């Protein structure tokens, strides 16, 4: 995998990959309407494209049941509206968004309400982060001079604990390729996953207090390219929650027991690990070990 | 060259002989080049400039072979990996390490590769520890104790790169044995020996020491820089390690970095235990506290031990006051991809793409790059066996080597895939 520092790139040109949360369960119960949110986002994306002719913007939708690319400013498939009244950014993105939302709803399997409970299902952040990273790798391969990539997550839904491993894999891969992940979280409580993502990759995590001025927060905090960030006073982190959740009760704990074989976390002492089946305190002598021995040397 | 000198002397008769019997008149090293017509594989593009040879298909085929070999061994047995490793790196700094067959000298190359290895090792195994041992003048010295911070090891190694005297395998193994017998029973004990000498000067019976290592369940691997030695092979076979000899510097780098990911664990070598660990929270930027590692007041981000509430500067570490191992959940998560690997993708054969029942997309699902080669014909692509999405070859390599997530499986909620996670 080609590494970023070996290539020359100009400081001011950025490739911004935006993952947009379109989870209908979240937006239907949220106080701020999705249409207003979208108008702030579109104005912001337009301003990014105005900052430099070479800037690129890619938008990926994070849905409840699927993820897809909504818009790519460098692709030659952009049509623009037939009447010419809107730039292609707006018309193409809105058109693709409508198509996506219809498809996403169709993919939803009927949920059993008794099991579902009160919490809205989370959106598939791990999928859109993985797609964003694949696109960024393509940008790295494109030649010796390429824009500086970064990812911006616009998220409102809560974290889905089943995506933990996949999101952490994406974070470590982003850290390895020096791609910062910025997050703008508008939900109610802070998102631990996005805080960790921004901390580990060197991005900014920000939760805007007043949603009416969202465009102002976007353009002052998230619009600057990586080179200029050294000269600005950006919001500092308010502390990152690194606590783990135990595998048995899914509660966050700050002290626990870790299985030495599979690294599962438990909050209390057990005799046997529920993930890998190893019995604690004695040398493992279960059946698979005989095939291990055969394979040696 | 010999061939051109012969022709004027012997006239036309020799030419026919040379064409048929290339074994007879050529030196051994020339025979490898007699049939090599590498100029024929050069291509020109439209403007007459030489185009680089398209090696992506070959590169990808090599990569897939390697992946299949790994997957087949992993699939036959439920192989567990040794994730908590205590590794000693033994660097041979005897007189043989000053040889210049690797530029600038074997010792400098060893220093470089060990530094890169230490960084990669802590990246992939955050809960493990490394110690350094050098062999000089027939005596083994312990450079650094088993510790978890890469910088201290690298600094110590770079300061001590001088070579002289003989190498002694037995002294090194005895020293390492002494240290590794003191570590907790859930850790996997490993030794990696970078050996450049062709002999070993031992005070006693080396075979006895090898048997002692085997009894203490230490997995010894050797990387030779000179030639293959029986004793190294015997040592690695007895203890369950690997032995390889490096051909040149890039091969040495490959061999050394092969030891960075956790090896398959031999199950009875380490006991399974529940280790008590703490997960501290990171303080806000404005918090002030006295830090235990530097013993002075510090502002800004530090971590608070959950048991005794003192501040530590970095993770992973052991709290100096109460002895609790402190890690953050990302450190554990770095190793989860070894436990939940993704399956290799299947190649899509180009013949089946035309007129088959599947709908083949024209763009890679991950990066949106067009999968069609020149002339709108389908190019090489791969597909995930679980979610059936198509990916280009570069995404395939990136997904399996760095990302460890299939974007297709992650992007569809109801695909029957994905890890057990928490």
Interface residues (C-beta under 8 A of the other chain):
Chain A: X1 X64 X65 X66 X67 X68 X69 X72 X75 X107 X109 X124 X126 X127 X128 X130 X131 X133 X134 X135 X137 X138 X141 X161 X162 X163 X164 X165 X166 X168 X169 X170 X171 X172 X173 X176 X177 X196 X199 X200 X236 X237 X238 X239 X240 X241 X242 X243 X244 X245 X247 X250 X253 X254 X255 X256 X257 X258 X259 X260 X261 X262 X263 X265 X266 X269 X270 X273 X275 X276 X278 X279 X280 X281 X282 X283 X284 X285 X286 X288 X289 X291 X292 X293 X295 X296 X297
Chain B: X73 X76 X77 X78 X79 X80 X83 X84 X127 X186 X187 X236 X237 X240 X264 X265 X266 X267 X268 X270 X271 X272 X273 X274 X275 X276 X277 X278 X279 X280 X281 X282 X283 X284 X285 X301 X303 X306 X307 X324 X328 X329 X330 X332 X333 X334 X335 X336 X337 X339 X340 X364 X365 X366 X367 X368 X369 X394 X395 X397 X398 X399 X401 X402 X403 X404 X405 X406 X407 X410 X411 X412 X413 X414 X418 X419 X420 X421 X422
